[in-house]
Every structure is written in structure tokens, then in C-alpha cells.
Amino acid sequence: MNNRWIGEVFKAEIRKIFAYRADFWVQYLFNILAHIGVAYYLWKAVFTANNVTTMQGYSFQGLMLYYLLVPLLGRVIFGSELGAIGREIYDGSLTRYLIYPVNYFLYKTMQYLASSVVYAIQMITALALFFLIFGIPPEMKVSAMVLLAVPTLFMAAMLNFAITTTLELFAFWADNVWSLLVIVRFAVGMLGGGLIPIAFFPETAQIILNKLPFVYLTAFPADLIMGKISMSHWLEGMGVLSLWTILFFFIALSIWKRGIRQYTGVGI
């Protein structure tokens, strides 16, 4: 099979993202400003009330960087096609992929990675502006470890793709799987460090959370970029991240094999 289509899918997805440039940047700026704006006033009050300069290893400037990273990483890791697979199964448009000489999962993966690459460029731009305006937080350790963010973000994106695909494939039996995807987003926010950094949780809770997949979709890559992750911690985290990714891909493929047997393509 000729695999030239893989690069074409990647480029087509990037062109589609930039086709609506105004919407692209408005969503980007609104999401960033809303997230960091709430965090600024909340944590400013907390720091003032406690009359401290650092909390759990974070300065106020460091927390602002963390809350800037959270929505930026969210766009890189979660992409922009939430619910696409479920909709294609439900409305029957999945059929066109089945008759094309392409691998459906590989096709969707390339679409997903294209959006992640574009959002990664956004993230780098926003971080450069943050450091230019506010400087580097005192607790941030700049080292070669930051280069490990590339494989970390790739694996985190693959984990999210595996989880969302697993849930969306239940569309073979259910009319609406959107609520399942919303639950995952909520779990990432609550248990993955999206709302509160993991360092603010009790120590016992941190041990448990670091074994769950949600941390690796937010807090782990954020702390890695901020220089708070050692090499041993990174290796351990990547091991857990890889195991969860393999597990969810295995479950997704198992559900696909069962669901495709009863798929009728009604709605196309």
C-alpha cells in the first residue's frame, strides 16, 4: 500500500486549521486569558492572606507560569476534534473510510498529530512572551531536561487519543458518547493537576494520582517544562504513561473489532 497519503492527510489537516485563522487565534487568546485571569486573582488572594512568597515549592510567578501552561498543554495534548469518531459512527460517515485503501486509526492519528503540532507552536510562542515580559520564575530550573518535553508531549497526546478513541467507539452501541468525554476532561482537571497543582494534594493522594493516567495529561508535562522533574522521576513517569497508552489502545482495538461487525453505515 502506498503510504504517501499519510503526509497528505497531515498537511490537509494543518491547512484546515489555518483556514479559519480569526477563530483559531480568538479561541486561543480567550482560553489563555480566562484561565490565567482567574488563577491570578485567586492565588494572589491566597498568597496575600498567608503572607508568604512560596507555597509547595511554587512562587506566585511560578504558579502563573503553571496556569499558563495548563491550557496551552491542553490544546497540544487534547487537540481539537473531540467527538469526531463518535459522530462518524453515528451518522454513517465512517463508511467512506472503510472503503478507502487507508488504515482508519492511522488516518485519525495523523489528523490528531497535525493539530497538536500547530498548538505546540502556539505554546512555544506564548512561553517566549511570558519569559520576555515576566522573566523566568526563581524555582524554574532551565536544563537539557526540557528537551524531553517533545517525547513526553507525544506520548501524552497518544494516551489521550487512546482514551478518547476507546470511549468514542462505544458509539457503535450508544447514540451519544459526548458525556463520557466530558467526564474524562473533568477527571483530568480534578485529578490531573488542571485545577490545582499536584503538589498541593496530600502526600498519600499524590502517590495514588501518579499511578493514574490523568496526571500525565497535564501536571507531568507542565512540571517537566518548569524543571521540577528529575531524570529518575521522568523515566518512572514515562513507564506509567506508556503502560496506560498500550492498555487503552488494546481496549480500543478490541472494541473496534466487536463494533465493526455490527456496523451498518446507516445515515450516510
Wavefront OBJ file of the C-alpha trace (Angstrom):
o trace
v 0.000 0.000 0.000
v 1.275 3.465 -0.928
v 1.752 5.459 2.281
v 2.122 8.875 0.619
v -1.397 9.647 1.816
v -0.119 9.903 5.397
v 1.799 13.112 4.702
v -1.085 14.481 2.635
v -3.544 13.941 5.498
v -1.146 15.712 7.862
v -0.793 18.729 5.553
v -4.522 18.871 4.790
v -5.360 18.999 8.486
v -2.941 21.877 9.058
v -4.474 23.783 6.133
v -7.933 23.189 7.611
v -6.868 24.593 10.981
v -5.463 27.768 9.415
v -8.454 28.171 7.104
v -10.254 29.903 9.984
v -7.376 31.982 11.326
v -9.517 34.509 13.207
v -11.400 31.794 15.071
v -8.096 29.980 15.671
v -6.496 32.961 17.435
v -9.630 34.212 19.206
v -10.200 30.835 20.853
v -6.513 30.659 21.730
v -6.365 34.113 23.366
v -9.733 33.852 25.135
v -8.866 30.466 26.627
v -5.480 31.673 27.870
v -6.714 34.983 29.305
v -9.729 33.426 31.035
v -7.686 30.638 32.627
v -4.761 32.729 33.826
v -7.029 35.641 34.820
v -8.997 33.530 37.296
v -5.799 31.940 38.605
v -4.139 35.330 39.105
v -6.814 36.799 41.371
v -7.389 33.528 43.239
v -3.741 32.807 44.065
v -2.927 36.470 44.659
v -5.520 36.439 47.447
v -4.154 33.150 48.829
v -0.550 34.387 48.900
v -1.598 37.701 50.465
v -3.780 36.056 53.111
v -0.969 33.702 54.137
v 1.736 36.380 53.821
v 4.138 34.007 52.046
v 6.305 34.166 48.925
v 6.226 30.451 48.088
v 3.741 27.608 48.545
v 4.576 23.934 47.993
v 7.667 24.923 46.021
v 5.822 27.411 43.785
v 6.327 31.173 43.841
v 3.426 33.327 42.681
v 5.245 33.885 39.391
v 5.789 30.129 39.090
v 2.101 29.411 39.646
v 1.175 31.905 36.949
v 3.511 30.069 34.573
v 1.882 26.765 35.593
v -1.605 28.118 34.899
v -0.392 29.462 31.566
v 0.980 26.015 30.700
v -2.217 24.154 31.634
v -4.451 25.470 28.810
v -1.539 25.513 26.350
v -0.684 21.889 27.067
v -4.374 21.057 26.955
v -4.576 22.244 23.344
v -1.431 20.304 22.376
v -2.478 17.066 24.067
v -6.248 17.141 23.555
v -6.270 18.536 20.020
v -9.452 19.952 18.504
v -11.502 17.014 17.189
v -13.326 15.968 20.355
v -16.114 13.556 19.462
v -15.242 13.206 15.751
v -15.035 9.401 15.737
v -18.298 9.042 17.637
v -20.071 11.370 15.196
v -18.764 9.442 12.196
v -20.038 6.176 13.593
v -23.394 7.703 14.489
v -24.075 9.469 11.160
v -22.624 6.702 8.986
v -19.760 8.732 7.518
v -17.364 6.112 8.902
v -18.224 4.042 5.819
v -16.120 6.185 3.498
v -13.009 5.356 5.491
v -13.789 1.655 5.309
v -13.868 1.667 1.517
v -10.725 3.807 1.164
v -7.356 1.972 0.988
v -6.249 3.519 4.296
v -5.952 2.444 7.903
v -8.675 4.256 9.837
v -6.728 4.544 13.096
v -3.593 5.772 11.325
v -5.668 8.320 9.390
v -7.186 9.686 12.597
v -3.808 9.682 14.336
v -2.270 11.863 11.624
v -5.180 14.310 11.818
v -4.762 14.426 15.592
v -0.977 14.946 15.489
v -1.304 17.742 12.910
v -3.417 19.810 15.295
v -1.031 19.002 18.155
v 1.949 20.304 16.170
v 0.157 23.593 15.393
v -0.839 24.069 19.036
v 2.716 23.250 20.150
v 3.900 26.233 18.087
v 1.294 28.365 19.876
v 2.609 27.140 23.214
v 6.223 27.986 22.387
v 5.167 31.476 21.268
v 3.175 32.115 24.457
v 6.014 30.880 26.704
v 8.528 33.079 24.910
v 6.297 36.118 25.504
v 5.805 35.166 29.174
v 9.566 34.895 29.803
v 10.197 38.120 27.900
v 7.648 40.095 29.940
v 7.798 38.450 33.394
v 11.154 36.682 33.350
v 11.918 33.148 34.490
v 10.354 32.138 37.849
v 13.016 31.667 40.577
v 12.131 27.998 41.153
v 12.298 27.105 37.452
v 15.388 25.084 36.569
v 16.404 25.550 32.959
v 18.327 22.474 31.777
v 18.581 19.967 28.949
v 15.675 18.104 30.618
v 13.308 20.496 28.860
v 14.143 18.722 25.586
v 12.396 15.655 26.986
v 9.151 17.617 26.666
v 8.991 16.572 22.990
v 8.690 12.781 23.561
v 6.615 13.431 26.692
v 4.038 15.526 24.843
v 3.938 12.998 22.007
v 3.238 10.129 24.410
v 0.702 12.205 26.356
v -1.098 13.017 23.097
v -1.135 9.323 22.191
v -2.527 8.453 25.623
v -5.315 10.992 25.240
v -6.037 9.752 21.710
v -6.230 6.172 23.015
v -8.573 7.125 25.886
v -10.924 9.268 23.785
v -10.963 6.720 20.948
v -11.865 3.969 23.398
v -14.805 5.995 24.693
v -15.934 7.217 21.270
v -16.060 3.678 19.901
v -18.954 2.985 22.258
v -20.936 4.933 19.654
v -21.354 1.542 17.961
v -23.897 0.819 20.705
v -24.812 4.238 22.191
v -26.361 7.248 20.476
v -24.308 9.806 22.397
v -20.846 9.361 23.918
v -20.200 13.058 24.486
v -20.906 12.780 28.216
v -18.132 10.178 28.588
v -15.617 12.559 27.008
v -16.740 15.385 29.284
v -16.219 13.130 32.317
v -12.643 12.460 31.204
v -11.967 16.193 30.803
v -13.385 16.779 34.283
v -11.225 13.978 35.718
v -8.111 15.472 34.116
v -8.929 18.838 35.661
v -9.610 17.472 39.142
v -7.153 14.561 39.342
v -4.529 15.548 36.778
v -3.486 18.924 38.151
v -5.548 21.044 35.782
v -7.275 22.988 38.551
v -4.779 22.615 41.406
v -1.117 21.549 41.063
v -0.498 18.011 42.289
v 1.989 19.330 44.876
v -0.950 20.820 46.838
v -2.570 17.407 47.318
v -1.781 15.292 50.435
v 1.293 13.103 50.008
v -0.709 9.867 50.020
v -3.032 11.241 47.341
v -0.029 12.259 45.222
v 1.276 8.680 45.239
v -2.086 7.376 44.023
v -2.584 10.119 41.433
v 0.862 9.498 39.953
v -0.241 5.947 39.112
v -3.354 7.129 37.268
v -3.299 8.353 33.638
v -4.748 11.821 34.282
v -1.569 13.364 35.746
v 0.314 12.631 32.532
v -2.115 14.740 30.513
v -1.468 17.944 32.479
v 0.723 18.143 35.587
v 3.561 15.851 34.481
v 4.438 17.699 31.241
v 3.878 21.092 32.937
v 6.272 20.274 35.787
v 8.770 18.853 33.295
v 8.858 22.125 31.347
v 9.228 24.023 34.638
v 12.250 21.894 35.585
v 10.577 20.177 38.542
v 11.032 16.627 37.198
v 14.262 14.669 37.758
v 15.553 12.080 35.287
v 14.556 9.186 37.538
v 11.082 10.667 38.035
v 10.767 11.181 34.270
v 11.741 7.600 33.470
v 9.275 6.285 36.041
v 6.538 8.567 34.718
v 7.167 7.612 31.106
v 6.913 3.968 32.103
v 3.485 4.528 33.677
v 2.428 6.703 30.735
v 3.464 4.031 28.215
v 1.629 1.263 30.073
v -1.628 3.249 30.173
v -1.275 4.126 26.472
v -0.746 0.492 25.451
v -3.645 -0.632 27.637
v -6.123 1.856 26.172
v -5.018 1.170 22.591
v -5.544 -2.548 23.226
v -9.026 -1.883 24.625
v -9.835 0.430 21.691
v -8.823 -2.194 19.127
v -10.851 -4.845 20.937
v -13.951 -2.612 20.940
v -13.377 -1.759 17.257
v -13.253 -5.423 16.247
v -16.544 -6.125 18.015
v -18.299 -2.933 16.975
v -17.377 -3.030 13.291
v -19.095 -6.427 12.950
v -22.472 -4.860 13.652
v -21.862 -1.507 11.956
v -24.416 -0.903 9.196
v -23.452 2.544 7.896
v -26.972 3.879 8.368
v -27.064 7.625 7.838
v -24.509 8.016 5.067
l 1 2 3 4 5 6 7 8 9 10 11 12 13 14 15 16 17 18 19 20 21 22 23 24 25 26 27 28 29 30 31 32 33 34 35 36 37 38 39 40 41 42 43 44 45 46 47 48 49 50 51 52 53 54 55 56 57 58 59 60 61 62 63 64 65 66 67 68 69 70 71 72 73 74 75 76 77 78 79 80 81 82 83 84 85 86 87 88 89 90 91 92 93 94 95 96 97 98 99 100 101 102 103 104 105 106 107 108 109 110 111 112 113 114 115 116 117 118 119 120 121 122 123 124 125 126 127 128 129 130 131 132 133 134 135 136 137 138 139 140 141 142 143 144 145 146 147 148 149 150 151 152 153 154 155 156 157 158 159 160 161 162 163 164 165 166 167 168 169 170 171 172 173 174 175 176 177 178 179 180 181 182 183 184 185 186 187 188 189 190 191 192 193 194 195 196 197 198 199 200 201 202 203 204 205 206 207 208 209 210 211 212 213 214 215 216 217 218 219 220 221 222 223 224 225 226 227 228 229 230 231 232 233 234 235 236 237 238 239 240 241 242 243 244 245 246 247 248 249 250 251 252 253 254 255 256 257 258 259 260 261 262 263 264 265 266 267 268
